[in-house]
Amino acid sequence: MKRGIAISQMSMTWFYLLLYQLLRVYSLYFNRKEFVMPCKGSRYDFFQERRVTKDEMLMFAFQMVVFVVISILKLK
């Protein structure tokens, strides 16, 4: 292919999915609630319609930072 193998863009997906599962288990163990993703521009969960806690916001921010870092490193 002209730009390389198409699957190479997905090579770090396993790491991102593992990170999500670890945060989910952490949330279930310590918060006794399922890990949620806040809606864009809102402090409520999209599916359960419950208010997102500060701990969940920090975990979500950490997850997004890791995702961006992985994406940047993969482009180089």
PQR file with spaces between the fields and no chain letter, atoms N, CA, C, O and H, PARSE charges and radii, in Angstrom:
ATOM       1  N    MET     1       0.833   -1.179    0.000 -0.4000 1.5000
ATOM       2  CA   MET     1       0.000    0.000    0.000 -0.0000 2.0000
ATOM       3  C    MET     1       0.882    1.248    0.000  0.5500 1.7000
ATOM       4  O    MET     1       2.037    1.214    0.424 -0.5500 1.4000
ATOM       5  N    LYS     2       0.319    2.325   -0.476 -0.4000 1.5000
ATOM       6  CA   LYS     2       1.083    3.557   -0.632 -0.0000 2.0000
ATOM       7  C    LYS     2       1.563    4.123    0.709  0.5500 1.7000
ATOM       8  O    LYS     2       2.714    4.548    0.815 -0.5500 1.4000
ATOM       9  H    LYS     2      -0.620    2.352   -0.821  0.4000 1.0000
ATOM      10  N    ARG     3       0.696    4.136    1.739 -0.4000 1.5000
ATOM      11  CA   ARG     3       1.054    4.715    3.038 -0.0000 2.0000
ATOM      12  C    ARG     3       1.411    3.661    4.084  0.5500 1.7000
ATOM      13  O    ARG     3       1.520    3.991    5.265 -0.5500 1.4000
ATOM      14  H    ARG     3      -0.238    3.791    1.653  0.4000 1.0000
ATOM      15  N    GLY     4       1.591    2.446    3.697 -0.4000 1.5000
ATOM      16  CA   GLY     4       1.928    1.387    4.639 -0.0000 2.0000
ATOM      17  C    GLY     4       0.737    0.476    4.887  0.5500 1.7000
ATOM      18  O    GLY     4      -0.307    0.606    4.249 -0.5500 1.4000
ATOM      19  H    GLY     4       1.504    2.178    2.738  0.4000 1.0000
ATOM      20  N    ILE     5       0.907   -0.432    5.807 -0.4000 1.5000
ATOM      21  CA   ILE     5      -0.136   -1.398    6.128 -0.0000 2.0000
ATOM      22  C    ILE     5      -1.240   -0.705    6.922  0.5500 1.7000
ATOM      23  O    ILE     5      -0.955    0.048    7.854 -0.5500 1.4000
ATOM      24  H    ILE     5       1.756   -0.538    6.326  0.4000 1.0000
ATOM      25  N    ALA     6      -2.479   -0.952    6.564 -0.4000 1.5000
ATOM      26  CA   ALA     6      -3.610   -0.269    7.192 -0.0000 2.0000
ATOM      27  C    ALA     6      -3.755   -0.617    8.675  0.5500 1.7000
ATOM      28  O    ALA     6      -4.197    0.224    9.459 -0.5500 1.4000
ATOM      29  H    ALA     6      -2.710   -1.564    5.808  0.4000 1.0000
ATOM      30  N    ILE     7      -3.400   -1.815    9.067 -0.4000 1.5000
ATOM      31  CA   ILE     7      -3.575   -2.235   10.460 -0.0000 2.0000
ATOM      32  C    ILE     7      -2.562   -1.586   11.401  0.5500 1.7000
ATOM      33  O    ILE     7      -2.735   -1.657   12.618 -0.5500 1.4000
ATOM      34  H    ILE     7      -3.041   -2.498    8.431  0.4000 1.0000
ATOM      35  N    SER     8      -1.528   -0.966   10.884 -0.4000 1.5000
ATOM      36  CA   SER     8      -0.508   -0.367   11.752 -0.0000 2.0000
ATOM      37  C    SER     8      -1.080    0.746   12.626  0.5500 1.7000
ATOM      38  O    SER     8      -0.532    1.023   13.693 -0.5500 1.4000
ATOM      39  H    SER     8      -1.387   -0.909    9.896  0.4000 1.0000
ATOM      40  N    GLN     9      -2.154    1.384   12.209 -0.4000 1.5000
ATOM      41  CA   GLN     9      -2.785    2.436   13.018 -0.0000 2.0000
ATOM      42  C    GLN     9      -3.442    1.867   14.267  0.5500 1.7000
ATOM      43  O    GLN     9      -3.670    2.594   15.234 -0.5500 1.4000
ATOM      44  H    GLN     9      -2.600    1.159   11.342  0.4000 1.0000
ATOM      45  N    MET    10      -3.747    0.574   14.254 -0.4000 1.5000
ATOM      46  CA   MET    10      -4.445   -0.054   15.371 -0.0000 2.0000
ATOM      47  C    MET    10      -3.509   -0.825   16.303  0.5500 1.7000
ATOM      48  O    MET    10      -3.984   -1.545   17.181 -0.5500 1.4000
ATOM      49  H    MET    10      -3.562   -0.016   13.468  0.4000 1.0000
ATOM      50  N    SER    11      -2.219   -0.695   16.137 -0.4000 1.5000
ATOM      51  CA   SER    11      -1.286   -1.531   16.890 -0.0000 2.0000
ATOM      52  C    SER    11      -1.273   -1.248   18.387  0.5500 1.7000
ATOM      53  O    SER    11      -0.955   -2.148   19.164 -0.5500 1.4000
ATOM      54  H    SER    11      -1.833   -0.110   15.424  0.4000 1.0000
ATOM      55  N    MET    12      -1.601   -0.056   18.816 -0.4000 1.5000
ATOM      56  CA   MET    12      -1.609    0.265   20.245 -0.0000 2.0000
ATOM      57  C    MET    12      -3.007    0.207   20.864  0.5500 1.7000
ATOM      58  O    MET    12      -3.183    0.595   22.019 -0.5500 1.4000
ATOM      59  H    MET    12      -1.860    0.675   18.185  0.4000 1.0000
ATOM      60  N    THR    13      -3.980   -0.261   20.128 -0.4000 1.5000
ATOM      61  CA   THR    13      -5.336   -0.345   20.636 -0.0000 2.0000
ATOM      62  C    THR    13      -5.423   -1.278   21.835  0.5500 1.7000
ATOM      63  O    THR    13      -6.188   -1.015   22.763 -0.5500 1.4000
ATOM      64  H    THR    13      -3.837   -0.575   19.190  0.4000 1.0000
ATOM      65  N    TRP    14      -4.661   -2.352   21.835 -0.4000 1.5000
ATOM      66  CA   TRP    14      -4.688   -3.300   22.955 -0.0000 2.0000
ATOM      67  C    TRP    14      -4.284   -2.611   24.258  0.5500 1.7000
ATOM      68  O    TRP    14      -4.856   -2.885   25.313 -0.5500 1.4000
ATOM      69  H    TRP    14      -4.040   -2.566   21.081  0.4000 1.0000
ATOM      70  N    PHE    15      -3.298   -1.719   24.182 -0.4000 1.5000
ATOM      71  CA   PHE    15      -2.860   -1.003   25.378 -0.0000 2.0000
ATOM      72  C    PHE    15      -3.965   -0.066   25.880  0.5500 1.7000
ATOM      73  O    PHE    15      -4.209    0.017   27.084 -0.5500 1.4000
ATOM      74  H    PHE    15      -2.833   -1.496   23.326  0.4000 1.0000
ATOM      75  N    TYR    16      -4.617    0.621   24.981 -0.4000 1.5000
ATOM      76  CA   TYR    16      -5.682    1.542   25.358 -0.0000 2.0000
ATOM      77  C    TYR    16      -6.870    0.786   25.962  0.5500 1.7000
ATOM      78  O    TYR    16      -7.460    1.243   26.941 -0.5500 1.4000
ATOM      79  H    TYR    16      -4.419    0.553   24.003  0.4000 1.0000
ATOM      80  N    LEU    17      -7.222   -0.357   25.390 -0.4000 1.5000
ATOM      81  CA   LEU    17      -8.312   -1.163   25.941 -0.0000 2.0000
ATOM      82  C    LEU    17      -7.954   -1.729   27.313  0.5500 1.7000
ATOM      83  O    LEU    17      -8.808   -1.804   28.197 -0.5500 1.4000
ATOM      84  H    LEU    17      -6.743   -0.729   24.594  0.4000 1.0000
ATOM      85  N    LEU    18      -6.708   -2.122   27.493 -0.4000 1.5000
ATOM      86  CA   LEU    18      -6.249   -2.602   28.793 -0.0000 2.0000
ATOM      87  C    LEU    18      -6.318   -1.489   29.836  0.5500 1.7000
ATOM      88  O    LEU    18      -6.743   -1.726   30.967 -0.5500 1.4000
ATOM      89  H    LEU    18      -6.014   -2.061   26.775  0.4000 1.0000
ATOM      90  N    LEU    19      -5.908   -0.293   29.469 -0.4000 1.5000
ATOM      91  CA   LEU    19      -5.995    0.851   30.373 -0.0000 2.0000
ATOM      92  C    LEU    19      -7.443    1.121   30.774  0.5500 1.7000
ATOM      93  O    LEU    19      -7.726    1.370   31.946 -0.5500 1.4000
ATOM      94  H    LEU    19      -5.562   -0.101   28.550  0.4000 1.0000
ATOM      95  N    TYR    20      -8.354    1.075   29.814 -0.4000 1.5000
ATOM      96  CA   TYR    20      -9.768    1.301   30.114 -0.0000 2.0000
ATOM      97  C    TYR    20     -10.283    0.248   31.102  0.5500 1.7000
ATOM      98  O    TYR    20     -10.999    0.583   32.046 -0.5500 1.4000
ATOM      99  H    TYR    20      -8.124    0.873   28.862  0.4000 1.0000
ATOM     100  N    GLN    21      -9.927   -1.004   30.890 -0.4000 1.5000
ATOM     101  CA   GLN    21     -10.389   -2.068   31.776 -0.0000 2.0000
ATOM     102  C    GLN    21      -9.801   -1.914   33.186  0.5500 1.7000
ATOM     103  O    GLN    21     -10.489   -2.168   34.175 -0.5500 1.4000
ATOM     104  H    GLN    21      -9.345   -1.276   30.124  0.4000 1.0000
ATOM     105  N    LEU    22      -8.546   -1.505   33.279 -0.4000 1.5000
ATOM     106  CA   LEU    22      -7.937   -1.279   34.592 -0.0000 2.0000
ATOM     107  C    LEU    22      -8.635   -0.139   35.340  0.5500 1.7000
ATOM     108  O    LEU    22      -8.879   -0.239   36.542 -0.5500 1.4000
ATOM     109  H    LEU    22      -7.987   -1.299   32.476  0.4000 1.0000
ATOM     110  N    LEU    23      -8.951    0.931   34.632 -0.4000 1.5000
ATOM     111  CA   LEU    23      -9.681    2.037   35.266 -0.0000 2.0000
ATOM     112  C    LEU    23     -11.085    1.606   35.668  0.5500 1.7000
ATOM     113  O    LEU    23     -11.606    2.055   36.689 -0.5500 1.4000
ATOM     114  H    LEU    23      -8.753    1.012   33.655  0.4000 1.0000
ATOM     115  N    ARG    24     -11.691    0.751   34.879 -0.4000 1.5000
ATOM     116  CA   ARG    24     -13.025    0.243   35.180 -0.0000 2.0000
ATOM     117  C    ARG    24     -13.013   -0.613   36.440  0.5500 1.7000
ATOM     118  O    ARG    24     -13.886   -0.471   37.296 -0.5500 1.4000
ATOM     119  H    ARG    24     -11.268    0.386   34.050  0.4000 1.0000
ATOM     120  N    VAL    25     -12.029   -1.500   36.557 -0.4000 1.5000
ATOM     121  CA   VAL    25     -11.908   -2.346   37.745 -0.0000 2.0000
ATOM     122  C    VAL    25     -11.610   -1.490   38.971  0.5500 1.7000
ATOM     123  O    VAL    25     -12.162   -1.727   40.045 -0.5500 1.4000
ATOM     124  H    VAL    25     -11.320   -1.615   35.861  0.4000 1.0000
ATOM     125  N    TYR    26     -10.739   -0.497   38.814 -0.4000 1.5000
ATOM     126  CA   TYR    26     -10.431    0.430   39.911 -0.0000 2.0000
ATOM     127  C    TYR    26     -11.704    1.128   40.393  0.5500 1.7000
ATOM     128  O    TYR    26     -11.947    1.233   41.595 -0.5500 1.4000
ATOM     129  H    TYR    26     -10.290   -0.304   37.941  0.4000 1.0000
ATOM     130  N    SER    27     -12.499    1.595   39.459 -0.4000 1.5000
ATOM     131  CA   SER    27     -13.729    2.299   39.804 -0.0000 2.0000
ATOM     132  C    SER    27     -14.719    1.367   40.500  0.5500 1.7000
ATOM     133  O    SER    27     -15.361    1.764   41.472 -0.5500 1.4000
ATOM     134  H    SER    27     -12.302    1.510   38.483  0.4000 1.0000
ATOM     135  N    LEU    28     -14.846    0.149   40.019 -0.4000 1.5000
ATOM     136  CA   LEU    28     -15.756   -0.802   40.660 -0.0000 2.0000
ATOM     137  C    LEU    28     -15.287   -1.171   42.062  0.5500 1.7000
ATOM     138  O    LEU    28     -16.101   -1.330   42.972 -0.5500 1.4000
ATOM     139  H    LEU    28     -14.324   -0.174   39.230  0.4000 1.0000
ATOM     140  N    TYR    29     -13.993   -1.305   42.234 -0.4000 1.5000
ATOM     141  CA   TYR    29     -13.456   -1.719   43.526 -0.0000 2.0000
ATOM     142  C    TYR    29     -13.538   -0.604   44.566  0.5500 1.7000
ATOM     143  O    TYR    29     -13.945   -0.850   45.701 -0.5500 1.4000
ATOM     144  H    TYR    29     -13.331   -1.175   41.496  0.4000 1.0000
ATOM     145  N    PHE    30     -13.158    0.613   44.195 -0.4000 1.5000
ATOM     146  CA   PHE    30     -13.094    1.708   45.166 -0.0000 2.0000
ATOM     147  C    PHE    30     -14.375    2.533   45.243  0.5500 1.7000
ATOM     148  O    PHE    30     -14.757    2.959   46.333 -0.5500 1.4000
ATOM     149  H    PHE    30     -12.828    0.813   43.273  0.4000 1.0000
ATOM     150  N    ASN    31     -15.043    2.769   44.126 -0.4000 1.5000
ATOM     151  CA   ASN    31     -16.246    3.608   44.125 -0.0000 2.0000
ATOM     152  C    ASN    31     -17.541    2.813   44.199  0.5500 1.7000
ATOM     153  O    ASN    31     -18.607    3.373   44.457 -0.5500 1.4000
ATOM     154  H    ASN    31     -14.732    2.423   43.241  0.4000 1.0000
ATOM     155  N    ARG    32     -17.447    1.521   43.974 -0.4000 1.5000
ATOM     156  CA   ARG    32     -18.622    0.646   43.918 -0.0000 2.0000
ATOM     157  C    ARG    32     -19.607    1.073   42.835  0.5500 1.7000
ATOM     158  O    ARG    32     -20.809    0.828   42.935 -0.5500 1.4000
ATOM     159  H    ARG    32     -16.582    1.066   43.764  0.4000 1.0000
ATOM     160  N    LYS    33     -19.073    1.718   41.796 -0.4000 1.5000
ATOM     161  CA   LYS    33     -19.875    2.147   40.649 -0.0000 2.0000
ATOM     162  C    LYS    33     -19.112    1.844   39.375  0.5500 1.7000
ATOM     163  O    LYS    33     -17.885    1.739   39.375 -0.5500 1.4000
ATOM     164  H    LYS    33     -18.096    1.918   41.714  0.4000 1.0000
ATOM     165  N    GLU    34     -19.851    1.706   38.298 -0.4000 1.5000
ATOM     166  CA   GLU    34     -19.232    1.486   36.996 -0.0000 2.0000
ATOM     167  C    GLU    34     -18.521    2.765   36.533  0.5500 1.7000
ATOM     168  O    GLU    34     -19.011    3.873   36.755 -0.5500 1.4000
ATOM     169  H    GLU    34     -20.847    1.792   38.298  0.4000 1.0000
ATOM     170  N    PHE    35     -17.374    2.598   35.896 -0.4000 1.5000
ATOM     171  CA   PHE    35     -16.622    3.738   35.353 -0.0000 2.0000
ATOM     172  C    PHE    35     -17.438    4.370   34.231  0.5500 1.7000
ATOM     173  O    PHE    35     -17.937    3.667   33.353 -0.5500 1.4000
ATOM     174  H    PHE    35     -16.976    1.699   35.716  0.4000 1.0000
ATOM     175  N    VAL    36     -17.574    5.678   34.257 -0.4000 1.5000
ATOM     176  CA   VAL    36     -18.384    6.368   33.255 -0.0000 2.0000
ATOM     177  C    VAL    36     -17.532    7.347   32.461  0.5500 1.7000
ATOM     178  O    VAL    36     -16.464    7.775   32.900 -0.5500 1.4000
ATOM     179  H    VAL    36     -17.168    6.250   34.970  0.4000 1.0000
ATOM     180  N    MET    37     -18.023    7.680   31.310 -0.4000 1.5000
ATOM     181  CA   MET    37     -17.421    8.714   30.469 -0.0000 2.0000
ATOM     182  C    MET    37     -18.367    9.904   30.463  0.5500 1.7000
ATOM     183  O    MET    37     -19.532    9.755   30.092 -0.5500 1.4000
ATOM     184  H    MET    37     -18.891    7.332   30.953  0.4000 1.0000
ATOM     185  N    PRO    38     -17.899   11.074   30.861 -0.5600 1.5000
ATOM     186  CA   PRO    38     -18.788   12.246   30.871  0.2800 2.0000
ATOM     187  C    PRO    38     -19.146   12.691   29.457  0.5500 1.7000
ATOM     188  O    PRO    38     -18.370   12.516   28.517 -0.5500 1.4000
ATOM     189  N    CYS    39     -20.324   13.264   29.331 -0.4000 1.5000
ATOM     190  CA   CYS    39     -20.747   13.819   28.042 -0.0000 2.0000
ATOM     191  C    CYS    39     -19.932   15.070   27.739  0.5500 1.7000
ATOM     192  O    CYS    39     -19.387   15.708   28.640 -0.5500 1.4000
ATOM     193  H    CYS    39     -20.953   13.406   30.095  0.4000 1.0000
ATOM     194  N    LYS    40     -19.862   15.400   26.483 -0.4000 1.5000
ATOM     195  CA   LYS    40     -19.141   16.606   26.080 -0.0000 2.0000
ATOM     196  C    LYS    40     -19.888   17.837   26.595  0.5500 1.7000
ATOM     197  O    LYS    40     -21.056   18.051   26.268 -0.5500 1.4000
ATOM     198  H    LYS    40     -20.305   14.882   25.751  0.4000 1.0000
ATOM     199  N    GLY    41     -19.201   18.635   27.399 -0.4000 1.5000
ATOM     200  CA   GLY    41     -19.793   19.857   27.932 -0.0000 2.0000
ATOM     201  C    GLY    41     -20.776   19.639   29.064  0.5500 1.7000
ATOM     202  O    GLY    41     -21.537   20.547   29.396 -0.5500 1.4000
ATOM     203  H    GLY    41     -18.252   18.461   27.665  0.4000 1.0000
ATOM     204  N    SER    42     -20.781   18.449   29.673 -0.4000 1.5000
ATOM     205  CA   SER    42     -21.733   18.164   30.736 -0.0000 2.0000
ATOM     206  C    SER    42     -21.031   17.404   31.859  0.5500 1.7000
ATOM     207  O    SER    42     -19.970   16.816   31.650 -0.5500 1.4000
ATOM     208  H    SER    42     -20.162   17.711   29.404  0.4000 1.0000
ATOM     209  N    ARG    43     -21.621   17.419   33.035 -0.4000 1.5000
ATOM     210  CA   ARG    43     -21.077   16.678   34.176 -0.0000 2.0000
ATOM     211  C    ARG    43     -21.910   15.430   34.452  0.5500 1.7000
ATOM     212  O    ARG    43     -21.859   14.885   35.555 -0.5500 1.4000
ATOM     213  H    ARG    43     -22.483   17.896   33.205  0.4000 1.0000
ATOM     214  N    TYR    44     -22.675   14.975   33.466 -0.4000 1.5000
ATOM     215  CA   TYR    44     -23.509   13.795   33.626 -0.0000 2.0000
ATOM     216  C    TYR    44     -23.093   12.695   32.668  0.5500 1.7000
ATOM     217  O    TYR    44     -22.584   12.963   31.580 -0.5500 1.4000
ATOM     218  H    TYR    44     -22.716   15.418   32.570  0.4000 1.0000
ATOM     219  N    ASP    45     -23.314   11.455   33.081 -0.4000 1.5000
ATOM     220  CA   ASP    45     -23.024   10.301   32.251 -0.0000 2.0000
ATOM     221  C    ASP    45     -24.066   10.200   31.133  0.5500 1.7000
ATOM     222  O    ASP    45     -25.236   10.526   31.334 -0.5500 1.4000
ATOM     223  H    ASP    45     -23.727   11.237   33.965  0.4000 1.0000
ATOM     224  N    PHE    46     -23.633    9.751   29.966 -0.4000 1.5000
ATOM     225  CA   PHE    46     -24.515    9.679   28.809 -0.0000 2.0000
ATOM     226  C    PHE    46     -25.562    8.585   28.957  0.5500 1.7000
ATOM     227  O    PHE    46     -26.718    8.791   28.590 -0.5500 1.4000
ATOM     228  H    PHE    46     -22.683    9.487   29.803  0.4000 1.0000
ATOM     229  N    PHE    47     -25.183    7.431   29.485 -0.4000 1.5000
ATOM     230  CA   PHE    47     -26.093    6.286   29.539 -0.0000 2.0000
ATOM     231  C    PHE    47     -26.871    6.199   30.847  0.5500 1.7000
ATOM     232  O    PHE    47     -28.077    5.952   30.823 -0.5500 1.4000
ATOM     233  H    PHE    47     -24.243    7.264   29.784  0.4000 1.0000
ATOM     234  N    GLN    48     -26.219    6.394   31.980 -0.4000 1.5000
ATOM     235  CA   GLN    48     -26.879    6.215   33.269 -0.0000 2.0000
ATOM     236  C    GLN    48     -27.488    7.503   33.816  0.5500 1.7000
ATOM     237  O    GLN    48     -28.248    7.466   34.784 -0.5500 1.4000
ATOM     238  H    GLN    48     -25.239    6.595   32.000  0.4000 1.0000
ATOM     239  N    GLU    49     -27.164    8.622   33.215 -0.4000 1.5000
ATOM     240  CA   GLU    49     -27.675    9.935   33.619 -0.0000 2.0000
ATOM     241  C    GLU    49     -27.428   10.221   35.096  0.5500 1.7000
ATOM     242  O    GLU    49     -28.295   10.755   35.787 -0.5500 1.4000
ATOM     243  H    GLU    49     -26.546    8.652   32.429  0.4000 1.0000
ATOM     244  N    ARG    50     -26.247    9.863   35.570 -0.4000 1.5000
ATOM     245  CA   ARG    50     -25.876   10.188   36.949 -0.0000 2.0000
ATOM     246  C    ARG    50     -24.716   11.172   36.926  0.5500 1.7000
ATOM     247  O    ARG    50     -23.954   11.231   35.962 -0.5500 1.4000
ATOM     248  H    ARG    50     -25.542    9.429   35.009  0.4000 1.0000
ATOM     249  N    ARG    51     -24.597   11.923   37.973 -0.4000 1.5000
ATOM     250  CA   ARG    51     -23.541   12.942   38.059 -0.0000 2.0000
ATOM     251  C    ARG    51     -22.178   12.273   38.169  0.5500 1.7000
ATOM     252  O    ARG    51     -22.005   11.308   38.914 -0.5500 1.4000
ATOM     253  H    ARG    51     -25.216   11.876   38.757  0.4000 1.0000
ATOM     254  N    VAL    52     -21.224   12.793   37.425 -0.4000 1.5000
ATOM     255  CA   VAL    52     -19.869   12.257   37.406 -0.0000 2.0000
ATOM     256  C    VAL    52     -19.082   12.858   38.567  0.5500 1.7000
ATOM     257  O    VAL    52     -19.117   14.070   38.783 -0.5500 1.4000
ATOM     258  H    VAL    52     -21.365   13.576   36.820  0.4000 1.0000
ATOM     259  N    THR    53     -18.368   12.008   39.315 -0.4000 1.5000
ATOM     260  CA   THR    53     -17.602   12.479   40.471 -0.0000 2.0000
ATOM     261  C    THR    53     -16.239   13.031   40.032  0.5500 1.7000
ATOM     262  O    THR    53     -15.817   12.844   38.890 -0.5500 1.4000
ATOM     263  H    THR    53     -18.339   11.024   39.139  0.4000 1.0000
ATOM     264  N    LYS    54     -15.568   13.707   40.954 -0.4000 1.5000
ATOM     265  CA   LYS    54     -14.244   14.260   40.660 -0.0000 2.0000
ATOM     266  C    LYS    54     -13.240   13.151   40.376  0.5500 1.7000
ATOM     267  O    LYS    54     -12.371   13.301   39.517 -0.5500 1.4000
ATOM     268  H    LYS    54     -15.910   13.859   41.881  0.4000 1.0000
ATOM     269  N    ASP    55     -13.358   12.045   41.090 -0.4000 1.5000
ATOM     270  CA   ASP    55     -12.466   10.908   40.871 -0.0000 2.0000
ATOM     271  C    ASP    55     -12.625   10.359   39.450  0.5500 1.7000
ATOM     272  O    ASP    55     -11.641   10.034   38.786 -0.5500 1.4000
ATOM     273  H    ASP    55     -14.064   11.923   41.787  0.4000 1.0000
ATOM     274  N    GLU    56     -13.850   10.263   39.003 -0.4000 1.5000
ATOM     275  CA   GLU    56     -14.096    9.774   37.635 -0.0000 2.0000
ATOM     276  C    GLU    56     -13.606   10.775   36.590  0.5500 1.7000
ATOM     277  O    GLU    56     -13.117   10.378   35.533 -0.5500 1.4000
ATOM     278  H    GLU    56     -14.650   10.527   39.542  0.4000 1.0000
ATOM     279  N    MET    57     -13.733   12.051   36.878 -0.4000 1.5000
ATOM     280  CA   MET    57     -13.222   13.066   35.948 -0.0000 2.0000
ATOM     281  C    MET    57     -11.699   12.986   35.835  0.5500 1.7000
ATOM     282  O    MET    57     -11.148   13.127   34.743 -0.5500 1.4000
ATOM     283  H    MET    57     -14.130   12.373   37.737  0.4000 1.0000
ATOM     284  N    LEU    58     -11.018   12.760   36.966 -0.4000 1.5000
ATOM     285  CA   LEU    58      -9.562   12.615   36.945 -0.0000 2.0000
ATOM     286  C    LEU    58      -9.138   11.372   36.170  0.5500 1.7000
ATOM     287  O    LEU    58      -8.181   11.415   35.396 -0.5500 1.4000
ATOM     288  H    LEU    58     -11.465   12.646   37.853  0.4000 1.0000
ATOM     289  N    MET    59      -9.852   10.260   36.378 -0.4000 1.5000
ATOM     290  CA   MET    59      -9.533    9.037   35.633 -0.0000 2.0000
ATOM     291  C    MET    59      -9.779    9.229   34.139  0.5500 1.7000
ATOM     292  O    MET    59      -9.001    8.756   33.311 -0.5500 1.4000
ATOM     293  H    MET    59     -10.629   10.224   37.006  0.4000 1.0000
ATOM     294  N    PHE    60     -10.859    9.921   33.799 -0.4000 1.5000
ATOM     295  CA   PHE    60     -11.162   10.184   32.400 -0.0000 2.0000
ATOM     296  C    PHE    60     -10.089   11.075   31.773  0.5500 1.7000
ATOM     297  O    PHE    60      -9.656   10.827   30.647 -0.5500 1.4000
ATOM     298  H    PHE    60     -11.492   10.305   34.472  0.4000 1.0000
ATOM     299  N    ALA    61      -9.664   12.107   32.496 -0.4000 1.5000
ATOM     300  CA   ALA    61      -8.618   12.998   31.989 -0.0000 2.0000
ATOM     301  C    ALA    61      -7.304   12.236   31.801  0.5500 1.7000
ATOM     302  O    ALA    61      -6.612   12.426   30.802 -0.5500 1.4000
ATOM     303  H    ALA    61     -10.016   12.308   33.410  0.4000 1.0000
ATOM     304  N    PHE    62      -6.965   11.380   32.757 -0.4000 1.5000
ATOM     305  CA   PHE    62      -5.759   10.551   32.633 -0.0000 2.0000
ATOM     306  C    PHE    62      -5.848    9.651   31.410  0.5500 1.7000
ATOM     307  O    PHE    62      -4.876    9.504   30.669 -0.5500 1.4000
ATOM     308  H    PHE    62      -7.528   11.226   33.569  0.4000 1.0000
ATOM     309  N    GLN    63      -7.006    9.055   31.203 -0.4000 1.5000
ATOM     310  CA   GLN    63      -7.205    8.177   30.052 -0.0000 2.0000
ATOM     311  C    GLN    63      -7.041    8.942   28.739  0.5500 1.7000
ATOM     312  O    GLN    63      -6.429    8.430   27.801 -0.5500 1.4000
ATOM     313  H    GLN    63      -7.795    9.175   31.805  0.4000 1.0000
ATOM     314  N    MET    64      -7.571   10.141   28.662 -0.4000 1.5000
ATOM     315  CA   MET    64      -7.457   10.925   27.431 -0.0000 2.0000
ATOM     316  C    MET    64      -6.020   11.385   27.193  0.5500 1.7000
ATOM     317  O    MET    64      -5.558   11.407   26.053 -0.5500 1.4000
ATOM     318  H    MET    64      -8.068   10.557   29.423  0.4000 1.0000
ATOM     319  N    VAL    65      -5.313   11.753   28.262 -0.4000 1.5000
ATOM     320  CA   VAL    65      -3.904   12.149   28.113 -0.0000 2.0000
ATOM     321  C    VAL    65      -3.083   10.974   27.593  0.5500 1.7000
ATOM     322  O    VAL    65      -2.260   11.140   26.692 -0.5500 1.4000
ATOM     323  H    VAL    65      -5.688   11.735   29.189  0.4000 1.0000
ATOM     324  N    VAL    66      -3.302    9.795   28.152 -0.4000 1.5000
ATOM     325  CA   VAL    66      -2.581    8.608   27.675 -0.0000 2.0000
ATOM     326  C    VAL    66      -2.919    8.332   26.213  0.5500 1.7000
ATOM     327  O    VAL    66      -2.036    7.979   25.432 -0.5500 1.4000
ATOM     328  H    VAL    66      -3.971    9.660   28.884  0.4000 1.0000
ATOM     329  N    PHE    67      -4.166    8.485   25.841 -0.4000 1.5000
ATOM     330  CA   PHE    67      -4.584    8.254   24.460 -0.0000 2.0000
ATOM     331  C    PHE    67      -3.881    9.214   23.502  0.5500 1.7000
ATOM     332  O    PHE    67      -3.425    8.801   22.435 -0.5500 1.4000
ATOM     333  H    PHE    67      -4.884    8.771   26.476  0.4000 1.0000
ATOM     334  N    VAL    68      -3.790   10.496   23.875 -0.4000 1.5000
ATOM     335  CA   VAL    68      -3.136   11.482   23.030 -0.0000 2.0000
ATOM     336  C    VAL    68      -1.636   11.194   22.942  0.5500 1.7000
ATOM     337  O    VAL    68      -1.049   11.283   21.863 -0.5500 1.4000
ATOM     338  H    VAL    68      -4.161   10.832   24.741  0.4000 1.0000
ATOM     339  N    VAL    69      -1.018   10.849   24.068 -0.4000 1.5000
ATOM     340  CA   VAL    69       0.417   10.542   24.060 -0.0000 2.0000
ATOM     341  C    VAL    69       0.704    9.333   23.177  0.5500 1.7000
ATOM     342  O    VAL    69       1.658    9.342   22.399 -0.5500 1.4000
ATOM     343  H    VAL    69      -1.495   10.776   24.944  0.4000 1.0000
ATOM     344  N    ILE    70      -0.114    8.301   23.295 -0.4000 1.5000
ATOM     345  CA   ILE    70       0.062    7.108   22.457 -0.0000 2.0000
ATOM     346  C    ILE    70      -0.089    7.469   20.986  0.5500 1.7000
ATOM     347  O    ILE    70       0.673    6.995   20.143 -0.5500 1.4000
ATOM     348  H    ILE    70      -0.889    8.294   23.927  0.4000 1.0000
ATOM     349  N    SER    71      -1.069    8.305   20.679 -0.4000 1.5000
ATOM     350  CA   SER    71      -1.291    8.707   19.274 -0.0000 2.0000
ATOM     351  C    SER    71      -0.106    9.488   18.734  0.5500 1.7000
ATOM     352  O    SER    71       0.312    9.266   17.598 -0.5500 1.4000
ATOM     353  H    SER    71      -1.688    8.691   21.364  0.4000 1.0000
ATOM     354  N    ILE    72       0.441   10.400   19.528 -0.4000 1.5000
ATOM     355  CA   ILE    72       1.583   11.196   19.091 -0.0000 2.0000
ATOM     356  C    ILE    72       2.813   10.318   18.904  0.5500 1.7000
ATOM     357  O    ILE    72       3.534   10.459   17.916 -0.5500 1.4000
ATOM     358  H    ILE    72       0.101   10.581   20.451  0.4000 1.0000
ATOM     359  N    LEU    73       3.058    9.409   19.853 -0.4000 1.5000
ATOM     360  CA   LEU    73       4.211    8.523   19.726 -0.0000 2.0000
ATOM     361  C    LEU    73       4.088    7.586   18.532  0.5500 1.7000
ATOM     362  O    LEU    73       5.085    7.233   17.903 -0.5500 1.4000
ATOM     363  H    LEU    73       2.472    9.295   20.656  0.4000 1.0000
ATOM     364  N    LYS    74       2.880    7.195   18.232 -0.4000 1.5000
ATOM     365  CA   LYS    74       2.652    6.278   17.099 -0.0000 2.0000
ATOM     366  C    LYS    74       2.880    6.976   15.771  0.5500 1.7000
ATOM     367  O    LYS    74       3.260    6.328   14.796 -0.5500 1.4000
ATOM     368  H    LYS    74       2.069    7.481   18.744  0.4000 1.0000
ATOM     369  N    LEU    75       2.658    8.276   15.710 -0.4000 1.5000
ATOM     370  CA   LEU    75       2.842    9.007   14.450 -0.0000 2.0000
ATOM     371  C    LEU    75       4.308    9.170   14.089  0.5500 1.7000
ATOM     372  O    LEU    75       4.640    9.315   12.913 -0.5500 1.4000
ATOM     373  H    LEU    75       2.349    8.802   16.502  0.4000 1.0000
ATOM     374  N    LYS    76       5.188    9.148   15.074 -0.4000 1.5000
ATOM     375  CA   LYS    76       6.620    9.350   14.806 -0.0000 2.0000
ATOM     376  C    LYS    76       7.261    8.110   14.246  0.5500 1.7000
ATOM     377  O    LYS    76       8.459    8.107   13.965 -0.5500 1.4000
ATOM     378  H    LYS    76       4.919    9.030   16.030  0.4000 1.0000
